[in-house]
Amino acid sequence: MSLFQLSQPTLLDRIWLFIRYPYDLVKPPMDALLSIPALSFLVIPIYSSYSTSLNLIFFYLTWSTLILSNSPLKVEIIGTLAIRLLFYILPSLGFLFFDSALPSLAVNIKEHGDQALPLSNESDVRKGRWWKIALVSTGNVLLGVGLQAGIELLFTEVFHIRSALKVTTAIPLPWGIAIDLFRGLLLREVCLLSLSRMNFELIVSSFQGFTYLLHRYALHSPPSALHNLHTSWQHSVSPPYALVANYDHPLPYVIHVFLPTYLPAVMSRFHLLTYYLYLAIVSIEETFAYSGYNALPNGFILGGIARRQERHLMGDGMGNYGCFGLLDLLIGTSLGDDVLDDIREEAEKKKTREKGKGRARGSGRAKR
């Protein structure tokens, strides 16, 4: 009988099972996500002449299959990881590689020149820290995803209430998605708060943002342990470069980055698809706003956010606490140009481009 008895796993077997565990955990939902039906949703609308109705049917069937064949928590967490990987970690690592491998080219599109390079010749300390910044930033992103999973388990398994995000086979309508996105981005920057104190010079009751409120009063109100952690970590990288958006001590990161991003989605109970889109927008903003480049896809929005974040880090945290600069403008904590200056600058650029096109058309007609 001893011939048919199973032997105990060896130490190497246990180590191998431990290494494989994350892969075994994510393999089923990833198989569904990368299956033929799922890929058909991504490919068919682009390379076919099917109507919008058929594309929506394909999308509904794909989404329903994904939800019904996997647990809601797995779909939420794996999808969140995929969004953060595709729209923040990989692009930021690409920017970091470009800045490090081709500094002579990168310096030409850096707002602050050689000073903003991860391997800057002006600082030996900066040269030896890029790998730490990359590891800490990636670790904080994973920490945020882990906290999201923990909150969902707390809601569903401990309190036995509905999940923080809505995970159903139903698909949200476009108008509903637009409203939720606007509400989420606004709540991330702004929430209604009546101010009882009269020491604000501009207003008695105003809009106060999650990002602004937590960033200014939790992280920039010395003396406090949070203030010291935040300034000694994130504010030590000035001017910023790729991956600095999520580089901070884990505790300030949770307060300053994770909560302002996640709380609006929970308060409005976003549909999971809406949350994916919302998280993609936030990830793209973080990727470009902290890249240090002066040539950005949208100069008015991303360019304005990037310049304000740079002034915040380079100004010892004395202003520019919000993302979009709305509250800094209202309360008077703007450093350098504010939102109105960005609008004027963009209008002047548009006028200049229009004049240039008009001159080109006029010269072309004269040649004829």
C-alpha positions in Angstrom: 0.0 0.0 0.0 2.9 2.3 0.6 3.5 2.4 -3.2 0.2 4.1 -3.7 0.5 6.7 -0.9 1.1 10.2 -1.9 4.4 11.6 -0.6 4.5 14.9 1.3 5.4 18.0 -0.7 9.1 18.9 -0.4 10.3 22.4 0.5 11.0 23.1 -3.1 7.4 22.1 -4.0 6.0 24.4 -1.3 8.2 27.3 -2.6 7.0 26.7 -6.1 3.3 26.6 -5.0 3.9 29.9 -3.1 5.4 31.5 -6.2 2.6 30.2 -8.5 -0.2 31.3 -6.2 -0.7 34.9 -7.6 -0.7 33.4 -11.1 -3.3 30.8 -10.2 -5.4 33.5 -8.5 -5.6 35.8 -11.5 -5.5 33.2 -14.3 -9.3 32.5 -14.5 -10.5 36.1 -14.8 -7.6 36.9 -17.2 -8.5 34.0 -19.4 -12.1 35.3 -19.6 -10.8 38.9 -20.2 -8.5 37.7 -23.0 -10.9 35.2 -24.4 -12.2 35.4 -28.0 -15.6 36.9 -26.9 -13.8 39.6 -24.9 -11.3 40.4 -27.7 -14.2 40.5 -30.2 -15.5 43.5 -28.3 -12.3 45.4 -28.7 -11.6 44.3 -32.3 -15.0 44.1 -34.0 -16.1 47.7 -33.5 -12.8 48.9 -35.1 -12.3 46.6 -38.0 -15.9 45.9 -39.0 -18.9 47.7 -40.5 -21.3 46.4 -37.9 -23.9 48.9 -36.6 -23.7 50.4 -33.2 -26.5 48.2 -32.0 -24.6 45.0 -32.9 -21.5 46.4 -31.2 -23.4 47.0 -28.0 -24.8 43.5 -28.2 -21.3 42.1 -28.5 -20.2 44.2 -25.6 -23.1 43.1 -23.4 -22.5 39.4 -24.2 -18.8 39.8 -23.4 -19.4 41.7 -20.2 -22.2 39.3 -19.1 -19.9 36.3 -19.7 -17.1 37.9 -17.8 -19.3 38.7 -14.8 -21.2 35.4 -14.7 -18.1 33.2 -15.1 -16.0 35.0 -12.4 -16.6 36.4 -8.9 -17.4 40.1 -8.8 -14.3 40.8 -6.6 -11.9 39.1 -9.0 -13.3 41.1 -12.0 -13.1 44.3 -10.0 -9.6 43.8 -8.7 -8.0 42.3 -11.9 -9.6 45.1 -14.0 -8.3 47.7 -11.6 -4.8 46.3 -11.8 -5.1 46.2 -15.6 -6.2 49.9 -15.8 -3.4 51.0 -13.5 -0.8 48.9 -15.4 -1.9 50.1 -18.8 -2.5 53.8 -18.1 0.0 54.5 -15.3 2.8 52.0 -14.5 3.8 51.0 -18.1 3.7 54.5 -19.6 5.5 56.0 -16.6 8.2 53.3 -16.8 8.4 54.1 -20.5 9.0 57.8 -19.7 11.5 56.8 -17.1 13.4 54.6 -19.5 13.4 57.3 -22.2 14.7 59.9 -19.8 17.4 57.6 -18.6 18.5 56.1 -21.9 18.2 59.2 -24.1 18.9 62.2 -21.8 20.1 64.3 -24.6 16.8 64.1 -26.3 14.6 64.1 -23.2 16.2 67.3 -21.9 14.8 69.2 -24.9 11.2 68.5 -23.9 11.7 68.8 -20.1 10.2 71.9 -18.5 13.2 72.3 -16.2 15.8 70.9 -18.5 18.6 68.7 -17.0 17.4 69.4 -13.5 14.3 67.3 -14.2 16.1 64.2 -15.5 16.1 61.1 -13.2 19.9 60.8 -13.8 20.6 64.5 -13.5 24.2 65.5 -13.6 23.4 68.2 -11.1 22.6 65.8 -8.2 24.4 62.6 -7.3 21.6 61.8 -4.8 19.0 62.0 -7.6 21.0 59.5 -9.7 20.8 56.8 -7.0 17.1 57.2 -6.2 15.3 56.5 -9.4 15.0 52.8 -8.7 13.7 53.5 -5.2 11.1 55.9 -6.6 10.0 53.3 -9.2 9.6 50.6 -6.5 7.8 52.7 -4.0 5.5 54.2 -6.5 4.5 50.8 -7.9 4.2 49.4 -4.4 1.8 52.2 -3.4 -0.3 51.5 -6.5 -0.5 47.9 -5.4 -1.3 49.0 -1.8 -4.2 51.0 -3.2 -5.6 48.0 -5.1 -5.1 45.9 -1.9 -7.1 48.4 0.2 -9.8 48.4 -2.4 -10.1 44.7 -2.2 -10.1 44.8 1.6 -12.9 47.4 1.6 -15.0 45.2 -0.7 -14.4 42.1 1.5 -15.3 44.2 4.5 -18.5 45.3 3.0 -19.6 42.0 1.6 -18.1 39.3 3.9 -18.0 41.1 7.3 -20.9 43.6 7.2 -22.9 41.6 4.7 -24.0 44.7 2.8 -23.8 45.5 -0.9 -20.4 46.0 -2.5 -18.8 49.4 -2.6 -19.0 49.5 -6.4 -21.8 48.2 -8.5 -20.8 45.0 -10.3 -23.7 43.8 -12.4 -24.4 42.4 -15.9 -26.4 45.5 -16.7 -24.5 48.2 -18.7 -24.7 51.9 -17.7 -26.1 54.3 -20.2 -23.8 56.9 -21.8 -25.6 59.8 -20.1 -25.3 58.1 -16.7 -21.6 57.4 -17.3 -21.0 61.1 -18.2 -22.8 62.3 -15.1 -21.0 59.9 -12.8 -17.6 60.9 -14.3 -18.3 64.6 -13.9 -19.5 64.0 -10.3 -16.5 61.8 -9.5 -13.9 64.2 -10.9 -15.7 67.1 -9.2 -15.8 65.3 -5.9 -12.2 64.4 -6.2 -11.4 68.1 -6.4 -14.5 69.6 -4.8 -17.1 68.7 -2.2 -19.6 71.2 -0.7 -18.5 72.5 2.7 -19.8 75.4 4.7 -16.9 77.2 6.4 -17.7 78.6 9.8 -14.4 80.4 10.2 -14.0 83.9 8.9 -10.3 83.9 8.4 -10.6 83.0 4.7 -10.3 86.3 2.8 -12.5 85.4 -0.2 -15.6 83.5 0.9 -17.5 82.3 3.9 -19.0 79.2 2.3 -17.2 77.6 -0.6 -16.3 74.4 -2.4 -13.6 72.4 -0.6 -12.0 69.5 -2.4 -11.0 66.1 -1.1 -7.6 66.5 -2.6 -7.2 70.1 -1.5 -8.6 69.5 2.0 -6.6 66.4 2.8 -3.5 67.7 1.0 -3.4 71.1 2.7 -4.7 70.4 6.2 -3.5 66.8 6.7 -0.1 66.9 5.0 0.9 70.6 5.1 -0.1 71.7 8.6 3.1 71.5 10.6 4.1 70.3 13.1 2.7 66.8 12.4 4.1 63.4 11.7 2.1 63.3 8.4 3.6 66.6 7.3 7.2 65.4 8.0 6.6 62.1 6.2 5.1 63.7 3.2 7.7 66.5 2.8 10.7 64.1 3.4 9.4 61.6 0.8 7.5 63.2 -2.1 8.8 66.7 -1.7 12.4 65.5 -1.8 11.9 64.9 -5.6 11.9 68.3 -7.1 11.2 68.9 -10.0 9.2 65.7 -10.6 9.6 63.0 -13.2 7.8 59.9 -14.1 6.3 57.8 -11.3 6.7 60.6 -8.7 2.8 61.0 -8.6 2.5 57.9 -6.4 5.9 58.2 -4.7 5.3 58.9 -1.0 5.3 57.3 2.4 2.4 54.8 2.4 0.4 56.7 5.0 0.4 60.1 3.2 -0.2 58.2 0.0 -3.4 56.7 1.3 -4.6 60.1 2.6 -3.5 62.2 -0.4 -3.9 59.9 -3.4 -6.0 56.8 -2.7 -8.8 58.3 -0.6 -9.6 61.3 -2.9 -9.7 59.0 -5.8 -11.7 56.1 -4.3 -14.1 57.9 -2.0 -16.0 59.7 -4.8 -16.6 56.3 -6.6 -17.9 54.7 -3.3 -20.1 57.7 -2.4 -21.8 57.7 -5.8 -21.5 53.8 -6.1 -20.1 53.8 -9.6 -20.8 51.0 -11.9 -17.6 49.0 -12.4 -17.3 50.0 -16.0 -17.7 53.7 -15.1 -15.1 53.2 -12.4 -12.7 51.7 -14.9 -13.1 54.8 -17.2 -12.8 57.1 -14.2 -9.6 55.4 -13.0 -8.2 55.5 -16.5 -8.7 59.3 -16.6 -7.0 59.7 -13.2 -4.1 57.4 -14.2 -3.5 59.4 -17.4 -3.6 62.6 -15.5 -1.0 61.3 -13.0 1.2 59.9 -15.8 1.5 63.2 -17.7 1.2 65.7 -14.9 4.3 64.4 -13.2 6.3 63.5 -16.3 8.1 66.9 -16.3 7.5 67.3 -20.0 6.5 70.7 -21.6 5.0 69.0 -24.6 1.7 67.3 -23.4 -1.3 65.9 -25.4 -3.6 68.6 -24.0 -1.7 71.7 -23.0 -4.7 73.5 -21.5 -5.7 70.7 -19.0 -2.7 68.4 -18.6 -0.2 71.2 -19.1 -1.9 73.4 -16.5 -2.1 70.5 -14.0 1.6 69.6 -14.6 2.9 73.2 -14.1 0.8 73.6 -10.9 2.2 70.3 -9.5 5.7 71.3 -10.3 5.3 74.6 -8.5 3.8 72.9 -5.5 6.8 70.5 -5.2 9.4 73.2 -5.9 7.7 75.7 -3.7 8.0 73.7 -0.5 4.3 72.9 -0.5 3.2 76.5 0.1 0.3 76.4 -2.4 -1.3 74.6 -5.4 -2.9 71.9 -3.2 -5.6 70.9 -5.7 -5.4 69.1 -9.0 -7.2 71.5 -11.2 -6.5 74.7 -9.3 -10.1 75.7 -8.7 -9.9 75.9 -4.9 -6.5 77.4 -5.0 -7.9 80.2 -7.1 -10.9 80.7 -4.8 -9.0 80.5 -1.5 -5.9 82.3 -2.7 -3.3 79.5 -2.4 -2.2 79.5 -6.0 1.5 79.6 -6.8 2.3 81.3 -10.1 -0.2 81.1 -12.9 -3.7 80.0 -11.9 -6.6 78.5 -13.9 -7.6 81.9 -15.3 -4.0 82.4 -16.5 -4.1 79.0 -18.2 -7.4 79.9 -20.0 -5.9 83.2 -21.2 -2.7 81.6 -22.4 -4.6 78.9 -24.3 -6.8 81.6 -25.9 -3.7 83.5 -27.0 -2.2 80.3 -28.4 -5.4 79.6 -30.3 -5.4 83.1 -31.8 -1.8 82.8 -32.8 -2.5 79.5 -34.6 -5.5 81.0 -36.4 -3.4 84.0 -37.5 -0.7 81.7 -38.7 -3.2 79.6 -40.7 -4.8 82.8 -42.1 -1.4 84.0 -43.3 -0.6 80.7 -44.8 -3.9 80.7 -46.8 -3.3 84.3 -47.9 0.2 83.5 -49.1 -1.1 80.5 -50.9 -3.8 82.5 -52.7 -1.2 85.2 -53.7 1.0 82.6 -55.3 -1.9 81.4 -57.4 
